[in-house]
Amino acid sequence: MPEYEYDLFVIGAGSGGVRASRVAAAHGAKVAVAEEYRVGGTCVIRGCVPKKLLVYGSHFAEDLEDAENYGWSFEGASFDWGRLRDHVLRDVDRLNGLYEKTLESHKVERIMERATVTGPHSVKLASGREVAAKYILVAVGGWPFVPEFEGSEHCITSNEVFHLDKLPKRLVIAGAGYIALEFAGIFNALGCHVTVVNRSNVILRGYDEALRDRLLQITMSRGIEYKFHCPFQKIERREDGALDVHLEGQDPIVADQVLVATGRKPNTAGLGLETAGIALGEKGEIPVDEYSKTSCDSIYAVGDVTDRVQLTPVAIREGQAFADTVFGDKPTKVDHSCVPSAVFSQPPLAGVGLTEGEARNSYGNIRVYSSDFRPMKNVFANRAERGLYKLICEEPSGRVLGLHMIGPEAPEILQAAAIAVRAGLTKADFDATVALHPSMAEELVLMK
Ligand code: NDP
């Protein structure tokens, strides 16, 4: 009898868990993965993918408006939320199926129930079955965090927003981070009145200040309202279903929906990690070393549950590195520096490396180059909105420490430029590259 039923038992079939499972299996391990909801995790089922499809869907509002100047007319154009929603959810089903097939084709056993840790090598399933595994990987991700206030049960989170029966005429969004700004853009473009309410006066904390200011200015001109320094007091539901949102120091706002987007917390409640001697961090995250190993030698954790960088491609890297380290005889660490990221607001912004503020604090002697331009497509469409690119360089070497962009297609452009930033190229290398004209990306090599 083998000592363990499995070489690896993975809890959570999201981006990190699925990658780790299939790579470990390809390295010859006997692997099972437990999932209590759907294979694919937050990114595929209720995050990045359906969100991006809604961004595409809502962007047609702007495209149709601009189309007139390009000679097109669309009489009687109309929008059907139900059609977009259902089509998006069908695509989620398609991807969910592909993820399941990937596990099958790699001979990873899929167990569709909740699993909890009961010791360094043991896991208990919701059905009562106990399983012994040589290694356990915890990849259970995060969950929306909802602050405590009276009436919070009337709110929705990013889990429910993809399933709305109808578009809210008046939407209040709590928080001013990634999720808040992305959904503010989507629902504003779809014609809803959107009010973003935050506890501080900062949007997208962590992004470059000049870009955040530009986004604030553009989105306000598009009709999104902001209320800052306004913690929620309570929410009351009226008989007609409308919600009265009471904020500190403000008149109440009436809303049809309230979306809470105030961060995500690691999904560790009730997971039983204490049975393996693992102490959780302050936010409930699982502390791990650079190989994603917890304080227990046989238990590892990857992805949002470790609260390192809450991004899908990072979780995938961590899952791959774990499997290569433990089952592929190839110890691999993940480099968490210089990770590119984007906010799919309208317009989107994207960045890699240090912001101007961070670079000043860490390097002191820096030089900032920028290009503040009106994209050709905006000029032609009579749209006043301007793009802004910033290159932060170390002096006197000219090495690029950070690149930050806001404007149409900024994430698409940044991904390629991030290679140059990560490779440690200099402003002179950017300047030596001939511009690709006419494009927005050419501003990258023309910054003054
Ligand atoms: P963020 O961390 O981006 O933003 C949280 C917002 O909520 C901030 O405005 C913050 O205010 C506010 N907030 C935090 N705690 C409280 C509290 N206790 N009471 C009231 N307000 C509070 O979180 P999101 O929920 O938007 O997204 C979660 C994570 O998911 C992101 O950090 C990101 O890593 C990931 N994500 C990535 C996306 C992408 O890559 N495009 C898209 C969506 C999500 P303040 O900052 O002023 O303190």
Residues whose N, C-alpha, C, O or C-beta is under 5 A from the ligand:
A	BS01	NDP	P147 G175 A176 G177 Y178 I179 A180 N198 R199 S200 V202 R205 A261 T262 G263 R264 Q310 L311 A342 V343 F344
